[in-house]
Amino acid sequence: MTPEPSGRPATAKGLRRRAELLDAAERLLSASGGAQLTLRAVADEAGVRLGHLQHYFPSRAELVAALLDRVLETSLARIAERTGPSAGADPASVLDAVLGDHDDAALVRLFTEVWSMAAHDPAAAAAVRSFYAGYVARLTGIVRHRVPGLGEAAARARAEVFVMTAEGSALFRSGIAGARGPEADAVLRRTLLGLLTGPASP
């Protein structure tokens, strides 16, 4: 159970209030960016007094750490749900789910802000690296299962390139940096599926 700042275990009511405050912080981050994520702004967004927010998150650093933990843990749980408990997940279904996230404009904006924070904040960068390490590990298992002739290093390299390509494409397919088109989407799908299932050697 998540402890209160006092060190005492949080109550169910305290956990609910904490989640509501993090909901407000997530909305603010997605809508206005990390620069606007102040304790005062989050308290205003949540409709509570600043002192109430500080009972749960005494500093901005603690609020940001908790927010990143929640956003990234939720995303990693979603990845785990798609890939299943074993490496035998259907690559096409995994690909559909990953690319389907690009249709969620709020989610893409949220991750864009998380990446921006990671570029300036070492603690945020560490959290993001940990998230992507878990993501890559999941995909490496799928690649090893589908392409048994690959060694661990080669399978991991494919998983890393899958993540790089899928995450970067979100900026274009969501409309932030460009616009999606059927021809590019077809190439993207073939490329990503090939990384997960293509032969061990050309």
VEXDRENLO-293773 format. One record per residue (C-alpha): residue number from 1; x, y, z; residue in one letter. Coordinates in nm, 2 decimals. Layout:
// residues N
> NUM / X / Y / Z / A .
...
END
This chain:
// residues 202
> 1 / 0.00 / 0.00 / 0.00 / M .
> 2 / 0.13 / 0.34 / -0.10 / T .
> 3 / 0.24 / 0.53 / 0.22 / P .
> 4 / 0.13 / 0.88 / 0.31 / E .
> 5 / 0.41 / 1.15 / 0.34 / P .
> 6 / 0.39 / 1.08 / 0.71 / S .
> 7 / 0.51 / 0.72 / 0.64 / G .
> 8 / 0.18 / 0.57 / 0.76 / R .
> 9 / 0.00 / 0.33 / 0.52 / P .
> 10 / -0.26 / 0.51 / 0.30 / A .
> 11 / -0.62 / 0.45 / 0.36 / T .
> 12 / -0.87 / 0.36 / 0.08 / A .
> 13 / -1.00 / 0.72 / 0.10 / K .
> 14 / -0.64 / 0.85 / 0.08 / G .
> 15 / -0.56 / 0.64 / -0.22 / L .
> 16 / -0.87 / 0.76 / -0.39 / R .
> 17 / -0.79 / 1.12 / -0.33 / R .
> 18 / -0.43 / 1.06 / -0.44 / R .
> 19 / -0.56 / 0.91 / -0.77 / A .
> 20 / -0.79 / 1.21 / -0.82 / E .
> 21 / -0.50 / 1.45 / -0.78 / L .
> 22 / -0.29 / 1.25 / -1.02 / L .
> 23 / -0.59 / 1.25 / -1.27 / D .
> 24 / -0.58 / 1.63 / -1.25 / A .
> 25 / -0.20 / 1.64 / -1.30 / A .
> 26 / -0.23 / 1.41 / -1.60 / E .
> 27 / -0.50 / 1.63 / -1.76 / R .
> 28 / -0.29 / 1.94 / -1.70 / L .
> 29 / 0.02 / 1.78 / -1.84 / L .
> 30 / -0.16 / 1.66 / -2.15 / S .
> 31 / -0.33 / 2.00 / -2.21 / A .
> 32 / -0.07 / 2.25 / -2.11 / S .
> 33 / 0.27 / 2.08 / -2.09 / G .
> 34 / 0.53 / 2.01 / -1.82 / G .
> 35 / 0.62 / 2.38 / -1.78 / A .
> 36 / 0.27 / 2.45 / -1.65 / Q .
> 37 / 0.27 / 2.15 / -1.41 / L .
> 38 / 0.30 / 2.35 / -1.09 / T .
> 39 / 0.15 / 2.25 / -0.75 / L .
> 40 / -0.08 / 2.56 / -0.76 / R .
> 41 / -0.20 / 2.47 / -1.12 / A .
> 42 / -0.27 / 2.11 / -1.02 / V .
> 43 / -0.45 / 2.21 / -0.71 / A .
> 44 / -0.67 / 2.45 / -0.92 / D .
> 45 / -0.73 / 2.18 / -1.18 / E .
> 46 / -0.84 / 1.94 / -0.90 / A .
> 47 / -1.05 / 2.20 / -0.73 / G .
> 48 / -0.87 / 2.17 / -0.40 / V .
> 49 / -0.66 / 2.39 / -0.17 / R .
> 50 / -0.29 / 2.39 / -0.23 / L .
> 51 / -0.23 / 2.26 / 0.13 / G .
> 52 / -0.46 / 1.96 / 0.05 / H .
> 53 / -0.24 / 1.87 / -0.26 / L .
> 54 / 0.08 / 1.92 / -0.05 / Q .
> 55 / -0.05 / 1.67 / 0.21 / H .
> 56 / -0.01 / 1.40 / -0.06 / Y .
> 57 / 0.27 / 1.55 / -0.27 / F .
> 58 / 0.48 / 1.80 / -0.07 / P .
> 59 / 0.69 / 1.90 / -0.36 / S .
> 60 / 0.66 / 1.92 / -0.74 / R .
> 61 / 0.94 / 1.66 / -0.78 / A .
> 62 / 0.73 / 1.41 / -0.58 / E .
> 63 / 0.42 / 1.49 / -0.78 / L .
> 64 / 0.60 / 1.45 / -1.11 / V .
> 65 / 0.76 / 1.12 / -1.00 / A .
> 66 / 0.42 / 0.98 / -0.89 / A .
> 67 / 0.26 / 1.10 / -1.22 / L .
> 68 / 0.53 / 0.95 / -1.44 / L .
> 69 / 0.52 / 0.62 / -1.24 / D .
> 70 / 0.15 / 0.59 / -1.30 / R .
> 71 / 0.15 / 0.69 / -1.66 / V .
> 72 / 0.43 / 0.45 / -1.75 / L .
> 73 / 0.31 / 0.17 / -1.53 / E .
> 74 / -0.04 / 0.19 / -1.70 / T .
> 75 / 0.12 / 0.18 / -2.04 / S .
> 76 / 0.34 / -0.11 / -1.95 / L .
> 77 / 0.04 / -0.30 / -1.81 / A .
> 78 / -0.14 / -0.23 / -2.14 / R .
> 79 / 0.16 / -0.37 / -2.33 / I .
> 80 / 0.17 / -0.68 / -2.11 / A .
> 81 / -0.21 / -0.73 / -2.16 / E .
> 82 / -0.16 / -0.73 / -2.54 / R .
> 83 / 0.15 / -0.95 / -2.55 / T .
> 84 / 0.00 / -1.19 / -2.30 / G .
> 85 / 0.18 / -1.40 / -2.03 / P .
> 86 / 0.40 / -1.58 / -2.28 / S .
> 87 / 0.60 / -1.49 / -2.59 / A .
> 88 / 0.33 / -1.66 / -2.81 / G .
> 89 / 0.13 / -1.34 / -2.87 / A .
> 90 / 0.00 / -1.29 / -3.23 / D .
> 91 / 0.23 / -1.02 / -3.37 / P .
> 92 / -0.04 / -0.88 / -3.60 / A .
> 93 / -0.27 / -0.83 / -3.30 / S .
> 94 / 0.01 / -0.66 / -3.10 / V .
> 95 / 0.08 / -0.44 / -3.40 / L .
> 96 / -0.29 / -0.34 / -3.43 / D .
> 97 / -0.30 / -0.25 / -3.07 / A .
> 98 / 0.02 / -0.04 / -3.07 / V .
> 99 / -0.08 / 0.15 / -3.38 / L .
> 100 / -0.43 / 0.19 / -3.25 / G .
> 101 / -0.29 / 0.40 / -2.96 / D .
> 102 / -0.20 / 0.66 / -3.22 / H .
> 103 / -0.57 / 0.73 / -3.26 / D .
> 104 / -0.59 / 0.84 / -2.90 / D .
> 105 / -0.49 / 1.21 / -2.94 / A .
> 106 / -0.48 / 1.26 / -2.56 / A .
> 107 / -0.25 / 0.96 / -2.51 / L .
> 108 / -0.01 / 1.08 / -2.78 / V .
> 109 / 0.00 / 1.43 / -2.64 / R .
> 110 / 0.06 / 1.29 / -2.29 / L .
> 111 / 0.36 / 1.09 / -2.41 / F .
> 112 / 0.50 / 1.38 / -2.60 / T .
> 113 / 0.50 / 1.58 / -2.28 / E .
> 114 / 0.66 / 1.29 / -2.09 / V .
> 115 / 0.94 / 1.27 / -2.35 / W .
> 116 / 0.99 / 1.64 / -2.32 / S .
> 117 / 1.02 / 1.62 / -1.94 / M .
> 118 / 1.26 / 1.34 / -1.98 / A .
> 119 / 1.48 / 1.56 / -2.19 / A .
> 120 / 1.53 / 1.80 / -1.91 / H .
> 121 / 1.48 / 1.60 / -1.59 / D .
> 122 / 1.72 / 1.32 / -1.50 / P .
> 123 / 1.46 / 1.15 / -1.27 / A .
> 124 / 1.20 / 1.16 / -1.55 / A .
> 125 / 1.46 / 1.03 / -1.80 / A .
> 126 / 1.53 / 0.73 / -1.57 / A .
> 127 / 1.16 / 0.65 / -1.54 / A .
> 128 / 1.12 / 0.66 / -1.92 / V .
> 129 / 1.42 / 0.44 / -1.97 / R .
> 130 / 1.29 / 0.19 / -1.73 / S .
> 131 / 0.95 / 0.19 / -1.91 / F .
> 132 / 1.11 / 0.13 / -2.25 / Y .
> 133 / 1.34 / -0.14 / -2.11 / A .
> 134 / 1.03 / -0.33 / -2.01 / G .
> 135 / 0.86 / -0.27 / -2.34 / Y .
> 136 / 1.17 / -0.39 / -2.54 / V .
> 137 / 1.20 / -0.70 / -2.31 / A .
> 138 / 0.84 / -0.80 / -2.39 / R .
> 139 / 0.89 / -0.76 / -2.77 / L .
> 140 / 1.22 / -0.94 / -2.76 / T .
> 141 / 1.04 / -1.25 / -2.62 / G .
> 142 / 0.80 / -1.23 / -2.91 / I .
> 143 / 1.08 / -1.20 / -3.17 / V .
> 144 / 1.27 / -1.50 / -3.02 / R .
> 145 / 0.95 / -1.71 / -3.02 / H .
> 146 / 0.87 / -1.62 / -3.39 / R .
> 147 / 1.22 / -1.62 / -3.52 / V .
> 148 / 1.40 / -1.89 / -3.32 / P .
> 149 / 1.72 / -1.87 / -3.54 / G .
> 150 / 1.79 / -1.53 / -3.40 / L .
> 151 / 2.02 / -1.48 / -3.10 / G .
> 152 / 1.93 / -1.27 / -2.80 / E .
> 153 / 2.12 / -0.97 / -2.91 / A .
> 154 / 1.98 / -0.97 / -3.26 / A .
> 155 / 1.62 / -1.02 / -3.13 / A .
> 156 / 1.67 / -0.74 / -2.89 / R .
> 157 / 1.79 / -0.51 / -3.17 / A .
> 158 / 1.48 / -0.59 / -3.37 / R .
> 159 / 1.26 / -0.51 / -3.06 / A .
> 160 / 1.44 / -0.18 / -3.01 / E .
> 161 / 1.40 / -0.08 / -3.37 / V .
> 162 / 1.03 / -0.17 / -3.35 / F .
> 163 / 0.99 / 0.05 / -3.05 / V .
> 164 / 1.18 / 0.34 / -3.20 / M .
> 165 / 0.98 / 0.32 / -3.52 / T .
> 166 / 0.64 / 0.28 / -3.36 / A .
> 167 / 0.69 / 0.55 / -3.11 / E .
> 168 / 0.84 / 0.80 / -3.36 / G .
> 169 / 0.55 / 0.72 / -3.61 / S .
> 170 / 0.30 / 0.83 / -3.34 / A .
> 171 / 0.41 / 1.19 / -3.39 / L .
> 172 / 0.32 / 1.17 / -3.76 / F .
> 173 / 0.02 / 0.95 / -3.75 / R .
> 174 / -0.14 / 1.15 / -3.47 / S .
> 175 / -0.11 / 1.47 / -3.67 / G .
> 176 / 0.14 / 1.64 / -3.44 / I .
> 177 / 0.43 / 1.63 / -3.69 / A .
> 178 / 0.26 / 1.53 / -4.01 / G .
> 179 / -0.04 / 1.34 / -4.14 / A .
> 180 / -0.10 / 0.97 / -4.19 / R .
> 181 / -0.15 / 0.83 / -4.54 / G .
> 182 / -0.25 / 0.48 / -4.66 / P .
> 183 / 0.08 / 0.43 / -4.85 / E .
> 184 / 0.30 / 0.52 / -4.56 / A .
> 185 / 0.08 / 0.32 / -4.32 / D .
> 186 / 0.12 / 0.01 / -4.54 / A .
> 187 / 0.49 / 0.05 / -4.54 / V .
> 188 / 0.50 / 0.10 / -4.17 / L .
> 189 / 0.29 / -0.21 / -4.10 / R .
> 190 / 0.51 / -0.42 / -4.32 / R .
> 191 / 0.82 / -0.29 / -4.16 / T .
> 192 / 0.70 / -0.34 / -3.80 / L .
> 193 / 0.56 / -0.69 / -3.87 / L .
> 194 / 0.88 / -0.78 / -4.05 / G .
> 195 / 1.08 / -0.69 / -3.74 / L .
> 196 / 0.87 / -0.92 / -3.53 / L .
> 197 / 0.84 / -1.22 / -3.77 / T .
> 198 / 1.09 / -1.18 / -4.05 / G .
> 199 / 1.35 / -1.45 / -4.13 / P .
> 200 / 1.67 / -1.47 / -3.92 / A .
> 201 / 1.88 / -1.39 / -4.23 / S .
> 202 / 1.81 / -1.20 / -4.55 / P .
END
